[in-house]
Amino acid sequence: MDRKVTIFEIDDALTRYLQEISQTPLLTAEQEVELAKAMVTGRRARARLHRAQANSTERKRLAAIVREAEEAQHKLIAANFRLVISIAKKYRNRGLPFSDLIQEGNLGLMRAVEKFDYKLGFRFSTYATWWIRQSVTRAIADQGRMIRLPVHASDKANKIAIVSRRLEQELGRSPTANEIASELGTTTHKVETLIKKSQQPLSLEMPLGEEGDLTLGDFIPDEATRSPNETVTRHLLGEQVRDALSVLTPREKQVLSLRFGLDDGQGRTLDEIGDELGYTRERIRQIEKKALQKLRHPQLTEKMHGYLES
């Protein structure tokens, strides 16, 4: 008979984990970029590795690059475990044990590492926060469905949800019931039955934010518009563009915001802006021209283009 793990042992293991990750030094912005570059190079090398001749010098060289990329990935993940802890703490007492919140947050962290684009100029922690929060709140939402099940069924459904998210991370797609069953050592029928029972509708107004300021609906992606990665990238770019606009006068900022749709994604014509603000088309053109001249610093221009293209 398997020995049951006590709550004291779980707490002790969690304490050791927290102590261990606290020893990992944080990364500078430059170190993050170097690690991200190594990962990009590694992805290219992995693709070429499949085409390289067996036992060739080129194959050995590519394999070494891939190993370096894997080490870079591990370093970037390990250096941000504390970020996961800080976010997970804000979602305590919402139906999931703290250790589960950490596990879910770590899955979000790994997803962020895969999607991170250092060329956009964000610090990794800024980018990863969105993915970690999405992963944690998604798990809490799943738990919200499961609390309507009997205790024994809820525990099993929770295990299914955790395994499902881990497999989704590994496979890059939603796992099948058969794959989940194989991982848990149970039957496909039992998995399908529990999934069906746990898939009860939840209100999109279910509070999930740190202070109840966010709802489940805030983390449901609109598949008809942008992917989660596009959503977070556009949000962060938007923040940088708004920071760049701080060099403008209030009127110039208003004109450019309307012209390029920085607030609502809907760009306006010069005539439309003139009608809205009570100026002639020519006056709006002059304000726009002067504002753009102020923004002709290469970095500001690049951020503006990146935002508009996203």
N, C-alpha and C positions, 0 to 999 in steps of 0.2 A: 504494500500500500504506500502511495506517495505521501511524504510528509507535507503538511500544510505550512505555508510560509506565514509567519505572524506579522502583524502590523508593525511591530518593533523592528523586525528585520527589514521590512520595506523602507521604513523611515531611516534606518541606519544606512541602507544602500543608497538612498537618495542623498543623504548627508555626505557620504563619501564621493558621490558623483559631483555634487555642488563644489566640494572642496577641490576635486581634481580639475574641473574646468576653470576654476578661479586662478589656477596657476598658469594657464595659457595666456601669453601676452597678446594684447590687442595689436591690430595692424595699422600702419600708417596708410594714407591714401596712396602713396607711391607703391607700397608693398602690395596693396590690393590690385593695383593695375598690373604689376608684374606677374602676380599669380593668375589673374584673368587672362593675360596674354599667353602664358604658358598653357592654360587650358584650351584656348583657341588653337594654338599650334598643335596641341595634342589631338584635338578632334580631326584636324586635317591629316595628321600623321596616321591616325587610326584608319581613316578612309583609304589612304595610300597603302597601308600595311597589307590590306586584303589583296592588293594587286601586285605586291612585290614578290619576287621569286623566293621560294623556300631556301633558307640557310644562306641567303645572299647578304653581302655587306650592307646593302641598303635596308634590308629587312631588320637587321640588328640595330641599325641607326634609328629607324622609325620606332622600333619597340622601346628603345631607350627614351625617346621623346614622349611616348605614350606613358611610360612609367613616371616621368617627371611631371606630366600633366595630372596624373592621378594623385601624386604627392601634393601638388599645388591645390587641387580640389580639397583634399583632406585638411590642409592647413587653413584654407578659407572657411571651411565649415567649422573646424575646431575653434577658431578664433572668434566665432560668433555664437557659440553655445550660450554665452552669458546674455546675449540679446534675446534669445528664446526664453530664458528664465525670467527676464524682466517683463516680457510681454505676457508669459503664462501666469505670472503672479497677479496680474490685473483681472484675470478671468477665473480666479478661485471661487469656490462656493456657487458654481453654476451648473452642478450636476456631474462633473467629471473629477476624478482624483487628480491631484497636482502632477503626479507622475505621468498620467495619461495626457494632460495638457502639454507637458514637456515633450512627450513622444510625438504628439501631433505637430507641435511647433517645429520640432526638428525636421519633420517631413517637409514642412513649408520652407524651412531654411535650405534644404537640399534642392528643392525646386527653384528657389531663388538663385542658387549658385549656378544651376544649369542655364537659367535664362539671362543672367547678368551680362549687360553690355557696357564695358568700361568706357567705350568711346562717347557715351552720352554725358559723361562727366559727373555722375552721381557717386556719392560714397556708397559702398555696398550696404551698410546698415540702413540707410535711408530706403534703398530699393527693397531689401529683404523684409523690412518691417511689414509691408503690405502682404507679402506672401505668407509670413508667419501668422499674422492675425487672421487671414482668410482660412488657413488650415485649422487653427484653433477654434474659430467661430463655427466652421463647418462641422467639426466634431461635436461641439456643444449642441448644435441644431439637431444632429443625428441622435444625440442622447435625449433630446427633448421628445423625440418620437418614441424612444425605447422605454421611457418611464411609464408609458401607458401599458406596457407588457407586464406579466407576472415576473417576479424577481429572477427566477431561474432562466426564463426566456430572455429577459433583458440583459443578463450577463453574457449569454451566448450571442445575442445580437450585437452587443458591444464588441465582442471579440471579432465577429464577422466584419464589422465596420472598420476596425483597426487594421485587420489583415487586408481588407479590400483596398484601403488607402495606400498601404505599403506596396501592394502588388501593382496598383495603378502607377505609383512612383517608379517602380522597377521596369514595368512593361511599356510605359508611355501610353497606356490606354486603359479603359475600364476592364477589370478582370471578369471572366465568366464565373458562373456559380460553381462549375466543375473545378476550376482552378482554385477558388477559395476553399472548396470542400477538401481538395487534395492537400492544401496547406494546413488545414485544421484537423485532418484525419477523420472526417465525417462524410456523410453521404450528400450528394448534390441535392436530393429531395429535401433534406433537413435545412440546408442552406437556403434554398428557394422559398421554403415555407416561412422561415424566420424573416427573410428579407421582405416578403409580401406583408407579413403581419406588422413589421416595423415601419412600412412606408405609408403612414397615415399623414394627412395634410397638416401643416403647421402654418400659423399666421405669419405673414411676412412682417408683421409689426412686433414679433417676438424680440424683446430687448436683449442685445448682446454686447453693447458697448461697455467700456470700462466704467462709465458712470451712467449706463443706461442710455447713452446718447446715440448709439447705433442700433439698427434692427437687422433681423435676418435678411430682409430685402436689400439691405446695403451691400450684401456679399453674394447676391445672386447675379451672375453675369448675364448680360443681354447678348445672347449668341448671335442675334441678327445684326449686331453692330461690331463690337470689338471683343477680342479675346482678353482674358485676365492680364496677360503680359502687356498688351496694347493699352489697356486701361490704366495700369499703374505707370507705364512709361509716359503716357500723355499727361497724367496728373503731375508727375514729377517735373516734366518739361515745362508744363504750365506754370509751376511755381518758380522755376528759373527764369522764364520769360517775364513774369510779373516783377521779379526782382530786378531784371534788366531795365524794365520800364520806369524804375524809380528815378532815373536821370531825366525824365521828361516832366513837363509841367502837367497839372491835372487835366487841362484841355487836350494837350497832345496825347496823353495816356488814354483819355476817353475816345478820341478819334481813332487811334490805332486799335484799341480793344474792339470797337464796333467794326472797323474795316476788316480785321482779320478774324473776328468771331472768337476772341480769346476767352470770353466769359460763357458763351452758349454754343460755340461751334458754328454759328451762322454769320458768315461775312456779309457786310453791307456794301452797296455801291456808294459813290460819292454823293449822288443825289439823295439817296435814302438817309445818309448821315446828316446831310444838310437840312433835310426836312425835319429830322428828329431833334436836332440841336438848334435850329433856327438860323442857320448860316447859308450862304450861297455855295453852290458847287465849287466855285473857284476858291473860296476861302477855305473850304475843307481840304482841297487839294494842296493849298499852301501849307496848312498845318501838318498834313501828312508828310509832305516833302521835308519840312524842317525837322520833324520827329525822326524820320528815317535817317537823316543826315547825322543826328546825334547817336544813332544806334549802329553806325557803320564800323564799329570795332569788330574784328573778325569773330571773336568768341560770341558776342551778342547776336551777330547775324546768323551764325551757325545754330545757336539755340532757337532762334525764331523760325528758321527753316525746318529744323527738326520737329518743332511743335506743330507747324502747319502741315507737314508731310504725314505726321502720325494721325 
